[in-house]
Amino acid sequence: MPKTGMEPVRRAALIRATIEEIGVAGTLDVTVGRIAKRAGVSSALAHHYFGGKEDLFLAAMRNVLATYGAGVRIALRDAGPDPVARLQAILNASFSPENFSHETISAWLNFYVLAQTVPEAKRLLVIYQRRLHSNLVDCLRPRAGHRATAIAASAGALIDGVYLRHALSDVIPNPAASVNMVFVLIQSELEGDLQ
């Protein structure tokens, strides 16, 4: 008979194992058996908790998005009302060690692939993109005015592009350089408004 309260622990272990297996494989072509073994549970239990592999991948992405969202909320709270500090907070959270690890980057790349064919993955991706865009626009509007939307779109695309580039290379992710790259793009767009 299983111990009471073990289900949340096992679910969390399976989600972590899913992200790790995707990171190792670099693809969604991993088996529930491999994920379960890494999590220290049976594949039957993994199927019991999540149904199928796709549901497990979606649960892993919800976890990645929840971690990212929590990091952004904490960073914004700590940044206070200054728009530049808030922008820096969003960028730092986007490239924080929790969000910019090799495994998480691989999960993101595969999440984009999954979103092409799985409606729930696409819905999650759209939510992420809208929240990122909204947060960036809010920070940029005081200086960029009506151009905040376009600058936020460019910055969001660059953030996603940095993730994709790292997923496709053997280079160890450099969070500070990645933050700086996006910040420099935004600054150059803002300075262009002032000329």
N, C-alpha and C positions, 0 to 999 in steps of 0.2 A: 504494500500500500504506500503510495507516494506521500511524502511529508507535506503538510499544509503549508502553503506559501511558496512552494518551489516553482510553480508555474511562471511567475514574473521573473525569477532568477534564470530559469531555463530559456524563456523567451529572449531575455536580454543577451544571454550567452549565444543563442542562435543568431541574433541580429549582428552581434560583434563578429561572430565567425563568418557570417555571410560577407560582410565588408572586407574582412581579412582574406577570404578565399578569392573574392573578386580582385583584390589587390595583387595577390600572388599570381592568379591566372591571367589577369589583364582583360578578362572577358566574362560574360555571363554564362559561358559554357562550363559551368561547375555543377556538380551533382549535389543533391540534397544529402546524399550519403557522406560526401566529403565535408560539407558544412557541418553536419551533425557530429561527425567524428572530431572535427576541430573544437566543437562546442562541448564535447564530452557527453553527448546523449545519443540515443538511437535514432535512425532515420525515421522509424515509425512514429516516434514522439515528435519529431520535427514536422512530419506531415499532419499529425494530430493537432499541433498548435497552429500551424499556418496553412494547412490545406495542400498547396503545391508550391513549386519553386518560384513561380511568378509572385505569389502572395508573400513569400519570404523576401524576395527582392524588393517588393513595394514596402514592406515593413522596415527593411534596412534603409531605404531612401527616406521614409518618414522620419526615422531616427536621425539620419544625417541632416535633414532639413530642420528638425526640432533642435538639434545641437547648434546648428548655424543660427537659427532664429533666436535662441536663448542668448547666444554670444553677442548678437547684434543688439538685442534689447538691453543687456547689461552695459555694453559699451556706450550706447546712446544715453542711458541713464547717467553714467559716470561722466560723460562729456559735457553735460549741461546744455545751456541754450545756444552757445556760440556755434554758428553754422560750419565754420572751418573745423572746429574740434569735433563736431558731429560727423562731418564727412570723413575725417581721419579715423574716427571710431568705426565707421562702417567698413572702411578699407582694412583697418587692422583686424576686425572680426572676420572679414572675408578671407583673409590670409593667415589666420591664427593657426597655431599648431594643431588644434582639434579639427579644424576644417581643411587644412592644407597639407595633410599627411599623404604619403604615397597611396595608402589603401583608400582613403576618402576620395582622392583625385581619380583613382581608377573607378570607384563607384560612380562618381559624377559622369565620367565619360560613358560608362555603360548605361547610366540612367538616361542620358540623352538618346542613346540608341533605342532603349526600351520605350521611350516616349513617342517614337515614330509609329509604333504598332499597338501599344497598350493604352487605352483611353485614360485609365486611372493614373498612369505614369505621366501622361501628357498634362492631366489636370494638376498634379503636384508640381510639375515643372512650370506651368503657367502661374500658379500661386507664388512660387519662389520668384519668378521674373517680375511679377507685378509688385511684390513687396520690396524687392531690391530697387526697382525703378522709382517707386513712391518715396522710399527713404532718401534716395539720391536727389530727386527733384526737390524735396523739402529742404535739404541742405544747400542746394544750388540756387534756389529761387531768389534769396536775398541779394545775391551778386549778379546772377545771370538773367533774372527776369523771365521774359517769354522764351529765352533760349535754354532754360533749365531742362526742359523736356528732352531736347535734342542732345544736350551734353550728357544727361543721365543715360540716355540710350547708348551713346558711344562708350561711356564708362562701364555700363553693364555688359556690353558686348566684349570689351577688353578684359573684364574680370573673368567672364566665361572662357574667353580665348586663352587666357593665361593658364586656366585649369586644363583646357584641352591640350595645349602645347606641352605642359608638364606630363600629362597622361601618356602622350605619344613619344616621350623622350626618356633617356636614362639620366637626365640631369636631376640632381637633388633639388627639390623645391626651395627657393629662397624667399621667405615671406617678406623681408624688408625690401628687397629689390622689386618684388611684385607690387607691394603697396606703393613704392616710389614711382614705378612705371605708370600706374593708373593716376596717381596724384599729379604727375607731370603733365599727362594728357589733359586732365581737367584744368590745371592751371593755365596751360597754353590756350585752351578754349576760352577761359575767362579773360585772359589778357587780350585775346583777339577782340573781345567785346569792348574793351576799353580803348582800343586804337581807332 
